[in-house]
């Protein structure tokens, strides 16, 4: 059962579970978009296909707050906010090592579609984020991340390339074991309601699991 945080005639805001793809992929596993369309169909007894616009994404192993648009008009307006920088995403992550206090990270990232991996490459697209260290414990650092661009695997690659890989990241952290879960969470989302224009802010608590819970 998906935790619905907020819902009206225009928006659907949910807490995405970990290890569920946002949309259908080669794994053929049930995806979040399909699940939410079925939720809307059942709740409102809709006939035929249900529209639900996907305006942003989270990597499969990452959980946290997401918004979906119930109409194409709302999807278009939210997408414009993303383009204009009015759509704000705050992540929390735990990286290995005692990272420096804060910083602006800027890189060019290039995706290899065949391997589904991303590398720092001068031929890639601009990627930018700002982070602040919240706390350090057990050679791990809890950090708050303000994401300015939404490149694939951006957070994971920008920190791993600097020697601070995310805890539990099976793609970019050579130290993680098979059972570890990536310590990356979409904690906060803010944007302007596409119809009322009022500012919307949604904030979730950090997951109650290791390594997030060592900082509580």
LUMKEKE-77819 format. One record per residue: x, y, z of N, C-alpha, C in turn; residue in one letter. Coordinates in Angstrom, 1 decimal. Atoms other than C-alpha are relative to their C-alpha. Layout:
# LUMKEKE-77819
> X_Y_Z_X_Y_Z_X_Y_Z_A
...
//
This chain:
# LUMKEKE-77819
> 0.8_-1.2_0.0_0.0_0.0_0.0_0.9_1.2_0.0_X
> -0.8_-1.3_0.1_1.4_3.4_-1.0_-0.5_1.0_0.9_X
> 0.4_-1.0_-0.9_1.4_6.1_1.5_-0.3_1.3_-0.7_X
> 0.4_-1.3_0.7_-0.6_9.1_0.0_0.1_1.1_1.0_X
> -0.2_-1.1_-0.9_0.6_12.3_1.6_-1.0_1.1_-0.2_X
> 1.0_-1.0_0.3_-1.7_14.7_-0.2_-0.6_-0.3_-1.4_X
> 0.7_0.3_1.2_-4.3_14.5_-2.9_-1.1_1.1_-0.2_X
> 1.2_-0.8_0.4_-6.7_16.9_-4.7_-0.4_-0.3_-1.4_X
> 0.5_0.3_1.3_-8.3_17.1_-8.1_1.2_0.2_-1.1_X
> -1.1_-0.4_1.0_-4.9_18.2_-9.7_1.3_-0.8_0.3_X
> -1.3_0.5_-0.4_-2.1_16.6_-7.7_-0.1_-1.3_0.8_X
> -0.1_1.2_-0.9_-1.1_13.3_-6.0_1.4_-0.1_0.5_X
> -1.3_0.0_-0.6_1.8_13.4_-3.6_0.1_-1.3_0.9_X
> -0.1_1.3_-0.7_3.1_10.1_-2.3_1.5_-0.2_0.6_X
> -1.2_0.5_-0.5_5.9_8.5_-0.3_0.5_-1.2_-0.8_X
> -0.4_1.2_0.8_7.7_6.3_-2.8_0.8_-1.0_0.8_X
> -0.7_1.0_-0.7_8.8_3.0_-1.3_1.3_-0.3_-0.7_X
> -1.2_0.4_0.6_12.3_1.8_-1.9_-0.1_-1.3_-0.8_X
> -0.1_1.2_0.9_13.2_-0.8_-4.6_-1.2_-0.2_-0.8_X
> 1.1_0.1_1.0_10.1_-0.1_-6.7_0.4_1.0_-1.1_X
> -0.2_-0.9_1.1_10.7_1.4_-10.2_-1.1_1.0_-0.1_X
> 1.0_-1.0_0.1_8.9_4.7_-10.8_-0.9_-0.3_-1.2_X
> 0.8_0.4_1.2_7.8_3.5_-14.3_0.5_-1.3_-0.5_X
> -0.4_1.3_0.5_7.9_0.3_-16.2_1.3_-0.1_-0.7_X
> -1.3_0.2_0.5_11.3_-1.0_-17.1_0.2_-1.4_-0.5_X
> -0.3_1.3_0.6_13.0_-4.1_-18.5_-0.1_-1.1_1.1_X
> 0.1_1.1_-1.1_12.7_-5.9_-15.1_-1.4_-0.6_0.0_X
> 1.4_0.5_0.0_8.9_-6.2_-15.7_-0.6_0.0_1.4_X
> 0.6_-0.1_-1.3_8.4_-5.5_-12.0_-1.1_1.0_0.1_X
> 1.1_-1.0_-0.1_5.3_-3.7_-10.9_0.6_1.4_0.3_X
> -0.6_-1.4_-0.2_6.0_0.1_-11.0_-1.0_0.9_0.7_X
> 0.8_-0.9_-0.8_4.8_3.0_-9.0_-1.1_0.7_-0.8_X
> 1.0_-0.7_0.9_3.1_4.8_-11.9_-1.2_-0.9_-0.2_X
> 1.1_0.9_0.3_1.0_1.8_-12.7_-0.9_-0.3_1.3_X
> 0.7_0.2_-1.3_0.1_1.2_-9.0_-0.9_1.2_0.3_X
> 0.8_-1.2_-0.3_-1.0_4.8_-8.6_-1.2_0.3_-1.0_X
> 1.1_-0.1_1.0_-3.1_4.8_-11.8_-1.1_-0.9_0.5_X
> 1.0_1.0_-0.5_-4.9_1.7_-10.4_-0.7_0.6_1.3_X
> 0.5_-0.6_-1.2_-5.3_3.5_-7.1_-1.1_1.1_-0.3_X
> 0.9_-1.0_0.4_-7.0_6.5_-8.8_-1.2_-0.6_-0.6_X
> 1.1_0.7_0.7_-9.1_4.2_-11.0_-1.0_-0.6_1.0_X
> 0.9_0.6_-1.0_-10.4_2.3_-8.0_-0.7_1.0_0.9_X
> 0.5_-0.9_-0.9_-10.9_5.2_-5.7_-1.2_0.8_-0.6_X
> 1.0_-0.9_0.6_-12.9_7.3_-8.1_-0.9_-0.8_-1.0_X
> 0.9_0.9_0.8_-14.5_4.3_-10.0_0.1_0.5_-1.5_X
> -0.2_-0.5_1.3_-13.1_5.6_-13.3_0.0_-1.1_-1.0_X
> 0.0_1.0_1.1_-13.7_3.8_-16.6_1.1_0.4_-1.0_X
> -1.1_-0.2_1.0_-11.0_3.3_-19.2_1.3_0.4_0.7_X
> -1.3_-0.3_-0.4_-7.5_4.6_-18.9_0.0_1.3_0.9_X
> -0.2_-1.1_-0.9_-6.4_7.0_-16.1_1.2_0.8_-0.3_X
> -1.2_-0.8_0.3_-4.1_9.9_-16.8_0.7_0.4_1.4_X
> -0.8_-0.4_-1.1_-1.3_10.5_-14.3_1.4_0.4_-0.5_X
> -1.2_-0.5_0.6_1.6_12.6_-15.4_1.3_-0.1_0.9_X
> -1.3_0.2_-0.7_5.2_11.7_-14.3_0.9_1.2_-0.4_X
> -0.8_-1.2_0.3_7.1_15.0_-14.0_1.4_0.0_0.6_X
> -1.4_0.1_-0.5_10.2_13.9_-12.0_0.1_-1.5_0.4_X
> -0.2_1.4_-0.3_11.8_10.6_-11.0_0.9_-0.2_1.2_X
> -1.0_0.4_-1.0_13.7_8.8_-8.2_0.5_-1.3_-0.5_X
> -0.6_1.3_0.3_16.1_5.9_-8.8_-0.7_-1.1_0.7_X
> 0.8_1.2_-0.6_14.6_2.5_-8.1_0.3_-0.2_1.5_X
> -0.3_0.3_-1.4_16.5_2.0_-4.8_-0.3_1.1_1.0_X
> 0.1_-1.2_-0.8_15.7_5.5_-3.5_-1.5_0.2_0.3_X
> 1.3_-0.3_-0.4_12.6_6.3_-1.5_-0.2_1.5_0.3_X
> 0.2_-1.4_-0.3_10.9_9.6_-0.6_-1.2_0.6_-0.7_X
> 1.2_-0.7_0.5_8.4_12.2_-1.6_0.1_0.3_-1.5_X
> 0.1_-0.3_1.5_7.2_12.5_-5.2_-1.4_0.6_-0.2_X
> 1.3_-0.5_0.4_4.4_14.4_-6.9_-0.4_-0.4_-1.4_X
> 0.5_0.4_1.4_2.3_13.2_-9.9_-1.1_1.0_-0.3_X
> 1.0_-0.9_0.5_0.0_15.4_-12.0_-1.2_-0.8_-0.5_X
> 1.2_0.7_0.4_-3.6_14.3_-12.5_-0.6_0.5_-1.3_X
> 0.4_-0.5_1.3_-4.1_16.4_-15.6_1.3_0.4_-0.8_X
> -1.1_-0.3_0.9_-1.9_17.2_-18.6_0.4_1.5_0.2_X
> -0.3_-1.5_-0.3_-2.2_21.0_-17.8_0.9_0.1_1.2_X
> -0.8_0.0_-1.2_-0.8_20.4_-14.3_1.4_-0.5_-0.3_X
> -1.3_0.6_0.3_2.0_18.2_-15.7_0.8_1.0_-0.7_X
> -0.8_-1.0_0.8_3.0_20.9_-18.1_0.5_1.2_0.9_X
> -0.4_-1.1_-0.9_3.0_23.6_-15.4_1.0_-0.4_1.0_X
> -1.0_0.5_-0.9_5.0_21.5_-13.0_1.3_-0.1_-0.7_X
> -1.2_0.2_0.8_7.5_20.7_-15.8_0.6_1.4_-0.2_X
> -0.6_-1.3_0.2_7.9_24.4_-16.4_0.7_0.5_1.3_X
> -0.6_-0.4_-1.3_8.6_25.0_-12.7_1.3_-0.7_0.2_X
> -1.3_0.7_-0.1_11.3_22.4_-12.9_1.0_0.7_-0.9_X
> -0.9_-0.7_0.9_12.8_24.1_-15.9_0.4_1.4_0.5_X
> -0.3_-1.4_-0.4_12.6_27.6_-14.3_0.6_0.0_1.4_X
> -0.7_0.0_-1.4_14.1_26.4_-10.9_-1.0_0.3_1.1_X
> 0.9_-0.3_-1.1_10.9_26.9_-8.9_-0.5_-1.3_0.7_X
> 0.3_1.4_-0.6_10.6_23.1_-8.1_1.2_-0.4_0.8_X
> -1.1_0.3_-0.8_12.8_22.4_-5.2_0.0_-1.4_0.6_X
> -0.2_1.3_-0.6_14.1_19.0_-4.1_1.1_-0.1_1.0_X
> -1.0_0.2_-1.1_15.9_18.3_-0.8_0.2_-1.4_0.3_X
> -0.3_1.4_-0.3_17.6_15.0_-0.3_0.9_-0.1_1.3_X
> -0.9_0.3_-1.0_19.3_13.5_2.7_0.8_-1.3_-0.3_X
> -0.8_1.2_0.3_22.1_11.0_2.3_1.1_-0.2_1.1_X
> -1.1_0.3_-0.8_24.7_9.2_4.3_1.2_-0.5_-0.9_X
> -1.2_0.3_0.8_28.2_9.1_2.7_1.1_-0.6_0.9_X
> -1.1_0.5_-0.8_31.2_7.2_3.8_1.2_1.0_0.1_X
> -1.1_-0.9_-0.2_34.0_9.2_5.4_-0.6_1.3_0.7_X
> 0.3_-1.3_-0.6_34.0_12.5_7.3_0.1_1.1_-1.0_X
> 0.0_-1.0_1.1_33.1_14.9_4.5_0.2_1.4_0.6_X
> -0.1_-1.4_-0.4_33.9_18.6_4.6_-1.3_0.6_0.2_X
> 1.3_-0.5_-0.6_31.3_20.9_6.1_-1.1_0.3_-1.0_X
> 1.0_-0.4_1.1_29.6_22.2_2.9_0.7_0.3_-1.3_X
> -0.7_-0.3_1.3_30.2_22.8_-0.7_-1.0_0.0_-1.2_X
> 0.8_0.0_1.3_28.8_23.4_-4.2_0.8_-0.9_-1.0_X
> -0.7_0.9_0.9_29.6_20.5_-6.5_-0.5_0.2_-1.4_X
> 0.3_-0.3_1.4_29.7_21.1_-10.3_0.8_-1.0_-0.8_X
> -0.6_1.0_0.9_30.4_18.4_-12.9_-0.7_-0.1_-1.3_X
> 0.7_0.4_1.2_29.6_17.2_-16.3_-0.2_-1.5_0.0_X
> 0.2_1.4_-0.1_28.0_13.8_-16.3_-0.5_-0.6_-1.3_X
> 0.4_0.7_1.2_27.6_11.3_-19.1_-0.5_-1.3_0.3_X
> 0.6_1.3_-0.3_25.3_8.3_-19.0_0.3_-1.0_-1.1_X
> -0.2_1.1_0.9_26.1_5.0_-20.6_-1.3_-0.9_0.1_X
> 1.3_0.6_-0.1_22.7_3.6_-21.5_0.1_-1.5_0.0_X
> -0.2_1.4_0.1_24.1_0.1_-22.2_0.2_-0.6_1.4_X
> -0.3_0.5_-1.4_25.4_-0.3_-18.6_-0.8_0.6_1.1_X
> 0.8_-0.7_-0.9_23.0_2.1_-17.0_0.9_0.6_1.2_X
> -0.9_-0.7_-0.9_25.9_3.9_-15.3_0.3_1.4_-0.5_X
> -0.3_-1.4_0.3_27.0_7.5_-15.2_1.5_0.3_0.4_X
> -1.3_-0.3_-0.4_30.5_8.9_-15.2_0.2_1.5_-0.2_X
> -0.4_-1.4_0.2_32.1_12.4_-14.9_0.8_0.0_-1.3_X
> -0.6_0.0_1.4_33.0_13.3_-18.5_-0.3_1.4_-0.6_X
> 0.1_-1.3_0.5_33.7_16.6_-20.2_-1.1_0.1_-1.1_X
> 1.1_0.0_1.1_31.2_15.5_-23.0_-1.4_-0.1_0.6_X
> 1.3_0.2_-0.6_28.4_15.1_-20.5_-0.8_1.3_0.3_X
> 0.9_-1.1_-0.3_25.6_17.4_-19.2_0.4_0.6_1.3_X
> -0.3_-0.7_-1.2_26.0_20.0_-16.5_-0.8_-0.6_1.2_X
> 0.7_0.5_-1.2_25.2_18.8_-13.0_0.5_0.8_1.2_X
> -0.4_-0.9_-1.1_25.1_21.0_-9.9_-0.9_-0.3_1.2_X
> 0.7_0.2_-1.2_24.2_20.5_-6.3_0.7_0.7_1.1_X
> -0.6_-0.6_-1.2_24.8_22.2_-2.9_-0.3_-0.9_1.2_X
> 0.2_0.9_-1.2_25.3_20.2_0.3_0.5_0.6_1.3_X
> -0.5_-0.4_-1.3_25.7_20.8_4.0_0.1_-1.3_0.9_X
> -0.2_1.2_-0.9_27.1_18.2_6.5_-0.8_0.3_1.3_X
> 0.8_-0.1_-1.2_24.6_17.7_9.4_0.8_-0.5_1.2_X
> -0.7_0.7_-1.2_26.6_15.3_11.6_0.9_-1.1_-0.6_X
> -0.9_1.1_0.3_29.4_12.7_11.5_-0.1_-1.0_1.2_X
> 0.0_1.1_-1.0_29.4_9.3_13.3_0.5_-1.2_-0.6_X
> -0.5_1.3_0.4_31.3_6.0_12.9_0.5_0.1_-1.5_X
> -0.6_-0.2_1.4_33.2_7.4_9.8_-1.1_0.1_-1.1_X
> 1.0_-0.2_0.9_29.9_8.2_8.2_-0.5_1.5_0.2_X
> 0.5_-1.4_-0.1_28.4_11.7_7.4_-1.4_0.1_-0.6_X
> 1.3_-0.3_0.5_24.8_12.7_7.2_0.0_1.3_-0.6_X
> -0.1_-1.3_0.7_24.4_15.4_4.6_-1.4_0.3_-0.6_X
> 1.2_-0.6_0.6_21.5_17.6_3.3_0.4_0.5_-1.4_X
> -0.4_-0.3_1.3_21.5_18.1_-0.4_-1.1_0.8_-0.7_X
> 1.0_-0.8_0.8_19.8_20.8_-2.5_0.4_-0.2_-1.5_X
> -0.2_0.4_1.3_19.6_19.5_-6.0_-0.4_1.0_-1.0_X
> 0.3_-1.0_1.0_19.8_22.1_-8.8_-0.3_-0.6_-1.3_X
> 0.2_0.7_1.2_19.9_19.7_-11.7_-0.4_-1.4_0.3_X
> 0.5_1.3_-0.2_18.2_16.4_-12.1_0.5_-1.1_-0.9_X
> -0.6_1.0_0.9_20.7_14.2_-13.9_-0.1_-1.4_0.6_X
> 0.1_1.4_-0.4_20.5_10.4_-13.7_1.2_-0.3_0.9_X
> -1.0_0.4_-0.9_22.4_9.1_-10.7_0.9_1.1_0.5_X
> -0.9_-1.2_-0.2_23.7_12.6_-10.1_0.6_0.0_1.4_X
> -0.5_-0.1_-1.4_24.0_12.6_-6.3_1.0_-1.1_0.2_X
> -0.8_1.2_-0.2_25.5_9.1_-6.3_1.4_0.2_-0.6_X
> -1.3_-0.1_0.8_28.2_9.9_-8.9_0.8_1.2_0.5_X
> -0.8_-1.2_-0.4_29.1_13.4_-7.7_0.8_-0.2_1.3_X
> -0.7_0.2_-1.3_30.0_12.2_-4.2_0.9_-1.2_-0.1_X
> -0.9_1.2_0.1_31.5_8.8_-5.2_1.3_0.5_-0.8_X
> -1.2_-0.4_0.8_33.8_10.6_-7.7_1.0_0.9_0.9_X
> -0.9_-0.8_-0.9_35.2_12.7_-4.8_0.4_-0.8_1.2_X
> -0.5_0.9_-1.0_35.9_9.7_-2.6_-1.0_-0.1_1.2_X
> 1.0_0.1_-1.1_32.7_9.9_-0.5_-1.3_-0.7_-0.5_X
> 1.1_0.7_0.6_30.4_7.2_-1.9_-1.1_-0.1_1.0_X
> 1.1_0.2_-0.8_26.9_6.8_-0.6_0.0_-1.4_0.7_X
> 0.1_1.3_-0.7_26.5_4.1_2.0_-1.1_-0.9_-0.7_X
> 0.9_0.9_0.6_24.9_1.0_0.4_-0.3_0.2_-1.5_X
> 0.2_-0.2_1.4_25.2_2.2_-3.2_0.7_-1.1_-0.8_X
> -0.6_1.1_0.7_25.8_-1.0_-5.2_0.6_0.3_-1.3_X
> -0.6_-0.4_1.3_26.6_0.8_-8.4_1.3_0.7_0.1_X
> -1.1_-0.9_-0.1_29.1_3.3_-7.2_0.9_0.0_1.3_X
> -0.7_0.2_-1.3_30.4_2.1_-3.8_0.5_-1.4_0.0_X
> -0.6_1.3_0.0_32.8_-0.8_-3.9_0.1_-0.6_1.3_X
> -0.1_0.5_-1.4_32.7_-1.2_-0.1_-1.3_-0.6_0.5_X
> 1.3_0.4_-0.6_29.0_-2.0_0.3_-0.2_-1.5_-0.2_X
> 0.3_1.4_0.1_27.8_-5.5_1.0_-1.3_-0.3_-0.7_X
> 1.2_0.4_0.8_25.0_-7.4_-0.8_-1.3_0.4_0.6_X
> 1.3_-0.3_-0.6_22.4_-6.7_1.8_-0.3_1.4_0.4_X
> 0.2_-1.4_-0.3_22.9_-3.0_2.3_-0.9_0.7_-0.9_X
> 1.0_-0.8_0.8_20.3_-0.5_1.2_0.6_1.4_-0.1_X
> -0.6_-1.3_0.3_21.4_2.8_-0.4_-0.6_1.1_1.0_X
> 0.4_-1.0_-1.0_21.3_5.7_2.2_-0.3_1.3_-0.7_X
> 0.4_-1.2_0.8_19.6_8.3_-0.1_-1.5_0.1_0.1_X
> 1.4_-0.1_-0.3_16.2_9.7_0.7_-0.5_1.4_-0.5_X
> 0.6_-1.2_0.5_14.0_12.4_-1.0_-0.9_0.5_1.2_X
> 0.7_-0.4_-1.2_13.0_14.2_2.2_-1.0_1.2_-0.2_X
> 0.8_-1.2_0.1_11.5_17.5_1.0_-0.3_0.4_-1.4_X
> 0.4_-0.5_1.3_9.6_18.8_-2.0_-0.8_1.2_0.1_X
> 0.8_-1.3_0.0_8.3_22.3_-2.7_-0.1_0.5_-1.4_X
> 0.4_-0.5_1.3_6.6_23.9_-5.6_-1.2_0.8_0.1_X
> 1.3_-0.8_0.0_3.7_26.2_-6.5_-1.1_-0.8_-0.6_X
> 1.2_0.7_0.5_0.3_24.6_-6.9_-0.3_0.5_-1.5_X
> 0.2_-0.5_1.4_-0.3_24.6_-10.7_-1.3_0.7_-0.3_X
> 1.3_-0.7_0.2_-3.9_25.9_-10.3_-0.1_1.1_1.0_X
> 0.3_-1.1_-1.0_-4.1_27.9_-7.0_1.2_0.9_0.1_X
> -1.3_-0.7_-0.1_-0.4_29.1_-7.3_0.5_0.1_1.4_X
> -0.5_0.0_-1.4_0.0_28.6_-3.5_1.2_-0.9_0.1_X
> -1.2_0.8_-0.2_3.3_27.3_-2.4_-0.3_-1.3_0.8_X
> 0.3_1.3_-0.7_3.2_23.6_-1.4_1.4_-0.5_0.5_X
> -1.2_0.6_-0.6_5.8_22.1_0.9_-0.3_-1.3_0.7_X
> 0.2_1.3_-0.6_6.0_18.4_1.8_1.3_-0.5_0.5_X
> -1.2_0.4_-0.7_8.5_17.1_4.3_-0.3_-1.4_0.7_X
> 0.1_1.3_-0.6_9.0_13.5_5.4_1.1_-0.2_1.1_X
> -1.0_0.4_-0.9_10.8_12.0_8.4_1.0_-0.9_-0.6_X
> -1.0_0.9_0.5_14.1_10.2_7.8_-0.4_-1.4_0.3_X
> 0.4_1.4_-0.3_13.7_6.4_7.5_0.6_-0.5_1.3_X
> -0.5_0.6_-1.2_14.1_4.5_10.7_0.7_-1.3_-0.3_X
> -0.9_1.2_0.3_16.8_2.2_9.5_1.5_0.5_-0.1_X
> -1.5_-0.3_0.1_20.6_2.0_9.4_0.3_0.5_-1.4_X
> -0.7_-0.8_-1.1_22.5_4.2_8.9_-0.7_1.3_0.4_X
> 0.7_-1.3_-0.4_20.0_7.1_9.1_-0.3_0.1_1.5_X
> 0.4_-0.1_-1.4_19.0_6.1_12.6_1.1_0.2_1.0_X
> -1.1_-0.3_-1.0_22.4_6.5_14.1_0.2_1.5_0.2_X
> -0.1_-1.4_-0.2_22.0_10.2_13.7_-1.2_0.6_0.7_X
> 1.2_-0.5_-0.7_18.7_10.5_15.5_0.2_0.3_1.5_X
//
